[in-house]
């Protein structure tokens, strides 16, 4: 039986071997990265510090629960009212300005200013209720019993073993997508990262976005889709064909602004079985590209590499604190904390738990230290520091006998 290289022992004992990565070290690294976002809060004449507030937020994120539940579980943390009071003092503009500095903290240590592929995508967090201010939430297709969502966009490194979230942005109702792309690319360039190719979801398939990328001379690949009731130009191109092909100069016009752009269209034909769709047969997938020249046979597999950003959103759902608050600043803070925890997990795996190997990447990261272990280490560190509530008082007069193994 293969054994895992993890030191075991009782919860109160500390490992003496310096070669082991302990939960105290993991917790200290994650909290130190998050501390700058809590700086505007005033902690004078308080029995607790900014570290205690940050630890409470991290504990809520590790369990995917609320601040109220986190403060009830830990024995000696600040009260729920104290944590919520200080967190409410943080402005969303401050969180936005500090977010990308926090996310890029580990990038220079691992990427070494190399050219990398970048993916940009948006994620929607369902919201039930009335927004605090008009325009805080965006409307979308019905999901989870609502059509209102808090929307966040992020830029993500597509590099084997070092897939970091570089920048994020909160998107309000009516905000133009080209402005979101412009902002994220500016933040990526601040990190001294050269963009090898930019991959975007089909939500960015607009003439304004492609015109901007063409003007900035940034290579890009965007998932395209047929528009209109009958599919428009894309469906007419593939109506009597069954093979993959490329259209060198395809033109698109924005119906609202009249803006035109020219791009390279890839139409990739894939055979789908009936269990994946209503009818089996050839299905076309379309990709709009600019300043790239990839063989049409490789385009499908090349674009699939961007789906790591979807995995980061799924992981964010597991490590994002929950709240019923209407404050967009508080919700954005929880999203940022989750993304920082993910970046620290990737950094730990690559920096401390990877081995030098032959091949294209030079290292193979440890696959046994999963994201579950990362969250577990953070919880253990906080429960050891503050103590956990393991019993509650019985308040009725009846005797209670519990047998179990």
N, C-alpha and C positions, 0 to 999 in steps of 0.2 A: 504494500500500500504506500502510495506517495504521500509524504508529509509536507504541509505548508510551512514556509519559513517565517512563522509567527510565534513570538514568545508568549507563553501562556502563564497564567497565575491567577491569584485572587484579585478581586477588584481594587483592594486598597494597597496592594503591593506595586512598587514602581520597578520597571526593568532596570537592571544595573548595567547591561551591555549597551555601550554607546552605538553599536551597529544596528540597533533596532529603532524603527520609526514608531514613536509612542503617540498616544492620543493627546498628550499635553502639547507636544510639538506641532501636531497637525492643527489643533485648536488655536494655538498661539499664532501660527502663520496666517490662518484664515481671518482671525479677528484683527490682527495688525493691518491687514490689507483694507478692511472695512472701516477702520476707525476714522479716517479723514471725513467721511460723509456725515459723521455725528458731531463734528467740531462746532457748528453754530450754536448748539444747545449750551445753556448756562448751567454749570454744576457747582457754583459757589454755595457754600454753607449746606452742602448735601452730605449725607452719610455714605453715598455711593458715588461712583465715578462713571465716566463715559464708557469704560470697559464693561461695566455691569450692564449698561443699556444695550451695548452691541452684543454681549453674550446672550441676553434675553431674546433678541431678534434672531440670532443664529440658532438658538435652541428651538424656537418656533418654526424656523425653516427646515431643520433636520427632521422634524416630525410631521411637517405639512399641516400644522395646527395653528391656533390663534395665540396672540400674546397673552390673553387671559388664561388659556390652558397651560402655557409654558410657565407663567408665574405661579400657578397653582401646583405644578409638578415639582419645580425646584424649591428647595426649602428656604434659602436665604437670599434670594434675588430681590431687587426692588419690586414694589407692588405693581399691580396692573395699572393703576392710575398714574404712578410715577413714570413708568415706561411710556405709556401713551401720551403723557404730558410733554415729555422731551421730544418724542418722535414727531408730534404734531407741530413743533416749532421749526422743523426743517422744511425749507421752501423747496418747491419742485424745481425751480431754476438752479438752486444750489446742487440738488441731486443730479440734475442733467449735466452740469459742468464738471462735477466730480466723478460721475459714473465711468466715463471713458478713461480717465486717468487710473482708476482702480482696476479696470479690466485689462489695461495694457501694462500693468506693473511687471508681469513675468515674461512679457513678449521678448524684450531685448536680450534676456538671458538664454532663450531657447531658439529663437529664429535667426539671430545673427545677421540681420539686415539682408536676408535673401529674398529673391522674388518668389512669391507664393500665389496660389489661386485663392480668391476671395468669393464667398457666397453671401448674398443679401436676401433676406426674407422677412416676412411679417408674421406675427402670431397674435391671435385674438383670445383674450381672457373673458369669458362670459360674465355679464353683469345683470343682476335682477334688481330693478328699482329705478328711482329717479336720480339723475346725475346731480352733483353739487353745483356745477356751473354748466351753462349751455355750451355744447361743443366738446365736453369732456369725453364722451363716448361716441363711437362710430356705429352705424347701422350696417348689418350684414345679413347673410343668409341664416335662417333660423337654425340654432343649435343649442342644445342643453336647455331648451325651454325659453329661449330669449332671442331677440334680434339686436341686442345692444352689447357692445364689447369695448373693453379697454384694449387698445391696439399698440403693439410695440414692434419696432423694426430693429434688426441687429445685423452686424457684419461679422463674418465667421471665417476663420482660416481653414482651408481645405488641405491639410498636410498630415500625412500618416503619422499617428502617434502624438501630434502636437496640434490638436484642433481647438484653438482658443476662440472665444468670443471677444472681438476687438473693440466693438463700439455698439451702443444701443441708443434708442431714441423713442420717446413717447409720442404717439401720433394722435392729434386731435381731429375732430370732424372737419371735413373740408380741406385738409392740408394736402397740397399737391405732392404727388409721389416723386417728382423730379427734385423737389426741395429736400425730401428725405434722403434720396440717393446722394445728392450733393453734400449734405451734412455728414453722412456716414463715410463717404470717400475722403472728405477733408480730415476726419478724425483718424482714418487709417493712415493717411500720409503723415500726420503728426507723429505717428509711431515709427517713422522711417522705414516703412514697408513698401516695397515695390510690387505693384499688382501685375502678376503674370497674365491672368485672365479673370474676368468677373462673371459670376454665374448668378442669375436672377430667376425668381419664380414667375409664373405666368401673370401674376398680378401687376408686374412692372412692364408688361407688353403694351407700351404706349408709344406714340410717335415722339412725345416730349422727352421721355427717358432715353430713347435710342438716339435722338438728335443731340442730346447733351453728351452722351458717351462718345458719339462720333466726333463732336467738337473738341472733347478732351483727349482724343486719341487713346482711349482705353479699350482694349480688347474685351468683348463681352459675348455671352451666350444667354439667351432668354427663351424660356419655354413659350411657344406661341400656341394659339388656339383659334379655330374658325370663329368668325364673328357673324352676326346676323342670323335670321331665321333659317336660311338655306346654306349657311357656312361661308358665304362670301367667296373671296378669291381663292383661299386655301382649299376649300372643298372642290372648286372647279378645276384646280390643277391636278387633283388626284382622283377625279371622278372615273376615269377609264384606265387607271394604271394600277399595277400591283407590285411595283418595284420601288426602291429608294432612289431619290434623285436630289439634285441641288439646283436652285434657281439663283443665279449670281446677282441679279439686280431686281429685287422685289421692292415695290413701293407701297407705302402705307400713309394714309391721310387721317389726321385727327378730325373727327366730325364736329367737335365743339370749337376748336380754334382754327381749323384749316391748315395746321402745320403738317408738312410732309417730311418723310425721311426714307432713305433707301438702305436696305440691309440684304444680307445673304441668307436665303431661306433653305433650311435642310428639312426634307420630308423623309422620315425614316419609317419604312414599312415593317411591321411586326405581326406575326401570326399569333392570334389569341384563341385559346380554347374556350369552350362554352362556359366553364365554371367561373371564368374571369369576367365575362360579359354576357349579355343576353343572346347574342349571336356569335358563333365562332367564325373566324376568317381573318382577313388582313385588316389591321388597324394602323392608321397613320399617326405618328407623333411629329410635331412641327417644332423647329427651333430657329429663332432669329439670331444671327451672328454678325458681328462687325469686327474687322481687323483680325480675323482668324481664318485659317485655311486648314480645316480638319477633314480627312476623308469621311464620306458619309457613312461608311461602315463602322466607324469608331465613335460617331457622335452620341449614340444612345448610351454607351458605356461611359463616355467622358462626362456626360451630364449627370449620370447617376451618382457621381462622387459627391455632388452637392447635398445629398440627403443626410449627411452628418448634421447639418443645421437643424433638420427636423428632429433628430435624436436629442439635440440640446434642448429643444422645446419640450419634449416629453420628459426629460430629466428635470427640467424646470418645474413641471407640474408636480413632481414628487418632492421637491425641496423648496417650494414656495410657501411662505406663511399665508394663512387664510385670514380674511377679515371681511366684515360686512360694512366697513366704512365707505363713505362716498368720496373720500379724499383721493385724488389721483396721485398726490405726492406719496402717501403711505403705500399705495399699491405699487407704485414705481420703485419705492425703496425695497419692498419684498422681492420684486423681480430682479433688481440689481444684486441683492444679497445672494439669491440663488445662482445667478450667473457667476459671481465671484467664487462661490464654493465650487462650481464646476471647473473654473479655470485653475483653482488650487489643486483640485484632484488630478487634472491633466499634468500640471507642473510636477506634482509629487511623483506620479508614475514615470514621467520622462526623466526627471532629475535624479531620483533616488532609487527607483525600482525597475530600471531598464538595464539591459545588458548589451555590450558591444557585439555586433554580429556582422557577418558579411552581407553584402547586398546593397540595394539602392539607398536605403535609409541609414545604414550604419548602426542602428540600434533596434532592439525589440523590447517594447515596454511590457511590464508585468500585467498579465490578464487576470490574476487572482485577486488583486486589490480593486474590487469593483466599487461602483458608486455607492452601493449599499454599505460597504465597509467604511467608506469616507464619512457618510452620515453617522454611522455607528460610532466611529472614533470621536466625532464632534460631540455626540450626545454623552458618551462615557466621560470625556474630559470635563464637560459642564456639570454633570451629576457628581463627579468626584470633587469638583471645586465648590459647588454650592450645596451639595446634598440633595437627595431626592425624597419625596414624600412617599413612604412605603406603607403607611397605615392611616386609617381614619377612625374616629371615635364612633362607637355604636351608641345611638341616641334613643333606642326604644328599650323596653324592659324585658323583652323576650330574649331568652338565651339563644345563641346562634352557634351551631356546630357544623363545621365544614370539614368534610373528609375528601381528600384528593391526593393524587400522586403526581 
